[in-house]
Amino acid sequence: MDESTKKIAESFQCKYTLFEKGTDPELAEQAYREALDKGKAGGFWPALICLDEYAVEWLLEVVKEEYDRDEIIAGCGENGKEILEQRFAEYTQECEEEELEDMLGEETEGEELHHFIGYMSFSDAMLEADTLLLEIPVKHPWEIVGYLPMGGWNECPSPEEMIAICKYWFGKYQAIPAVFTHDVMEFYAPNKLNGVDSMEAAKEHYAFCVDRVEQGTSTYKISELAAGLAESDVWYFWWD
């Protein structure tokens, strides 16, 4: 473990396991799922964070600034649903009715996701960088974001908004923030959509991360995302 990885790992002040760059990502995913079961009795929620060079730079700044996790968590609101509705309205406010209908689409096929992919290298499908499995000592899964100050750049919601949305999604879908890189976030959703209509869920995903549709589908239709979400137990978001 190099010095920067060690410094970041220790800054989280919780138990962690290191998976080195080039490791089979299935090992990290299996360890995550085992930790998820163990955490129910152990008083923690697990999360995987890929320490690519941008994440390392960002997290070292966080360590330097003594990021106040408790303050961010305490500021979490009950307005996750409202935040998503507002974001969707902002992204679609200039669309004419026909344009909106076209963007929603009528696709019936979409990619299903059952494994984490955010930390994988495009060249060999192994771990792109050293990856930490953290056992984060929080009571609720949405509080994970308070330990990993994700958000607040480009079109990504702020950390406070992220926590509120994660809280809302856990209540609605039982979806858990699971994997983080400097620009990717993945959820584990063991109950899939938990009985929610797939188009309703896909519109929320679009509001959370426009690129999930605009760069993550072949048709650029929300309905394509919806078709894949129906049976997916992993949710992927990438902010370009």
C-alpha positions in Angstrom: 0.0 0.0 0.0 1.5 3.3 -1.0 1.6 6.3 1.4 -1.3 8.2 -0.1 -3.6 5.2 -0.1 -2.6 4.5 3.6 -3.3 8.1 4.6 -6.7 8.1 2.9 -7.7 4.7 4.3 -6.8 5.8 7.8 -8.6 9.1 7.5 -11.9 7.2 7.3 -11.3 5.9 10.9 -13.0 2.6 10.3 -12.0 -1.0 9.4 -11.0 -1.5 5.8 -9.8 -4.1 3.3 -7.5 -3.2 0.4 -7.9 -4.7 -3.0 -4.9 -3.8 -5.1 -5.0 -2.5 -8.7 -5.3 -5.4 -11.1 -7.3 -7.6 -8.8 -10.3 -9.5 -10.1 -13.3 -7.2 -9.4 -15.5 -10.2 -8.5 -13.4 -10.6 -5.4 -14.2 -7.1 -4.3 -17.9 -7.5 -5.1 -18.1 -10.8 -3.2 -16.4 -9.2 -0.2 -18.8 -6.3 -0.4 -21.9 -8.6 -0.3 -20.4 -10.6 2.6 -19.7 -7.3 4.5 -23.3 -6.2 3.8 -24.6 -9.2 5.6 -22.1 -8.9 8.4 -22.8 -5.2 8.9 -26.4 -5.8 9.9 -25.1 -7.2 13.2 -21.8 -5.3 13.3 -23.2 -1.8 13.2 -21.8 -0.6 9.9 -22.6 -0.2 6.2 -19.9 -1.2 3.7 -18.8 0.8 0.7 -16.2 0.4 -2.0 -14.1 3.3 -3.2 -11.7 3.2 -6.1 -8.7 5.3 -5.5 -7.8 6.4 -9.0 -5.5 9.4 -9.3 -8.4 11.9 -9.3 -10.1 10.4 -6.3 -6.8 10.4 -4.4 -6.2 14.1 -5.2 -9.8 14.9 -4.1 -9.7 12.8 -0.9 -6.3 14.1 0.1 -7.8 17.6 -0.1 -10.7 16.4 2.0 -8.3 15.1 4.7 -6.4 18.4 4.6 -9.6 20.4 5.1 -10.8 18.2 8.0 -14.2 17.6 6.3 -17.0 17.6 8.9 -18.9 14.4 8.2 -21.3 14.8 11.2 -22.3 18.2 10.1 -23.1 17.1 6.6 -25.1 14.1 7.9 -27.0 16.2 10.4 -28.0 18.5 7.7 -29.8 15.8 5.7 -33.3 16.8 4.8 -36.4 14.8 4.0 -36.7 16.4 0.5 -35.0 13.8 -1.7 -38.2 13.4 -3.8 -38.6 17.2 -4.2 -35.0 17.6 -5.3 -35.4 15.0 -8.0 -38.7 16.5 -9.2 -37.1 20.0 -9.3 -34.0 18.7 -11.3 -36.2 16.8 -13.8 -38.3 20.0 -14.3 -35.1 22.0 -14.9 -33.7 19.6 -17.4 -37.0 19.4 -19.4 -38.4 22.9 -19.0 -37.4 24.0 -22.5 -38.8 20.9 -24.2 -41.9 21.1 -26.2 -44.5 18.4 -25.6 -43.4 16.4 -28.6 -39.8 16.7 -27.7 -40.5 15.5 -24.2 -42.5 12.5 -25.5 -39.6 11.7 -27.8 -37.1 11.8 -25.0 -39.3 9.6 -22.8 -39.5 7.1 -25.7 -41.2 3.8 -26.1 -38.2 1.4 -25.9 -38.9 -2.1 -24.6 -35.2 -3.3 -24.3 -32.4 -2.0 -22.2 -29.2 -3.2 -20.5 -29.6 -5.1 -17.2 -26.9 -4.6 -14.6 -26.1 -7.2 -12.0 -22.5 -6.5 -11.2 -20.5 -3.4 -10.2 -18.5 -1.9 -13.1 -17.5 1.6 -12.0 -14.1 0.5 -10.7 -13.1 -1.7 -13.7 -10.4 -0.9 -16.2 -11.6 -0.7 -19.8 -8.3 -2.3 -20.9 -8.4 -5.6 -19.0 -11.7 -5.6 -16.9 -9.6 -5.8 -13.6 -9.6 -3.2 -10.9 -8.6 0.1 -12.4 -6.8 1.3 -9.2 -6.4 0.3 -5.5 -9.9 -0.1 -4.1 -10.9 0.1 -0.4 -13.8 -1.8 1.1 -14.8 0.4 4.1 -16.9 -0.7 7.0 -18.4 2.7 7.7 -19.9 3.1 11.3 -23.2 4.7 10.4 -26.7 3.7 11.4 -28.3 4.3 8.0 -26.9 3.6 4.5 -27.6 7.1 3.1 -25.1 8.4 5.7 -22.3 6.7 3.8 -22.3 9.8 1.6 -21.4 11.8 4.7 -18.1 9.9 4.9 -17.5 10.1 1.1 -18.2 13.8 0.2 -19.4 12.9 -3.3 -20.9 15.6 -5.4 -21.1 19.4 -5.9 -19.3 19.5 -9.3 -20.6 19.5 -12.9 -24.2 18.3 -12.8 -23.7 16.1 -9.8 -25.9 17.0 -6.8 -24.2 18.4 -3.7 -23.3 16.1 -0.9 -26.3 17.3 1.1 -28.6 16.7 -1.8 -27.0 13.3 -2.4 -27.7 12.2 1.2 -31.4 13.4 0.9 -31.8 11.5 -2.4 -30.1 8.4 -1.0 -32.4 8.5 2.0 -35.5 8.8 -0.2 -34.3 5.9 -2.5 -33.6 3.6 0.4 -37.1 4.2 1.8 -38.6 3.7 -1.7 -36.5 1.0 -3.3 -34.2 -0.3 -0.4 -31.3 0.9 -2.7 -27.9 1.2 -1.0 -25.0 3.5 -2.1 -22.2 0.9 -2.7 -19.4 1.9 -5.1 -17.7 5.3 -5.5 -15.0 6.6 -7.9 -14.2 10.3 -8.6 -17.0 10.4 -11.1 -19.1 7.3 -10.7 -21.5 6.1 -8.1 -23.3 2.7 -8.0 -26.1 1.5 -5.9 -26.9 -2.1 -4.8 -30.6 -2.6 -5.1 -31.4 -6.2 -3.9 -35.1 -5.6 -4.2 -34.6 -4.2 -7.7 -37.4 -1.6 -8.2 -39.3 -2.8 -5.1 -42.6 -2.8 -7.1 -42.2 0.8 -8.4 -43.0 1.4 -12.1 -39.8 1.3 -14.2 -40.5 4.6 -16.0 -41.1 6.4 -12.7 -37.7 5.1 -11.5 -35.9 5.9 -14.8 -37.2 9.5 -14.7 -35.7 9.8 -11.2 -32.4 8.3 -12.4 -32.3 10.8 -15.3 -32.9 13.7 -12.8 -30.1 12.4 -10.6 -27.7 12.0 -13.5 -28.6 13.2 -17.0 -25.6 11.3 -18.4 -27.1 8.0 -17.4 -29.4 8.5 -20.4 -27.6 10.9 -22.6 -24.3 8.9 -22.6 -25.4 5.6 -21.1 -28.0 4.4 -23.6 -27.9 3.7 -27.3 -31.2 5.5 -28.1 -30.9 8.4 -25.6 -34.4 7.5 -24.4 -35.5 7.3 -20.8 -37.6 4.3 -21.7 -34.4 2.3 -22.7 -33.1 2.9 -19.2 -36.4 1.9 -17.7 -36.4 -1.4 -19.6 -33.0 -2.3 -18.2 -33.8 -1.1 -14.7 -36.8 -3.4 -14.4 -34.6 -6.5 -13.6 -31.3 -4.7 -12.5 -30.1 -5.0 -9.0 -27.1 -2.6 -9.6 -27.7 1.1 -10.6 -24.9 2.9 -12.3 -24.4 6.7 -12.6 -21.5 8.5 -14.3 -21.1 12.3 -14.3 -18.9 13.2 -17.3 
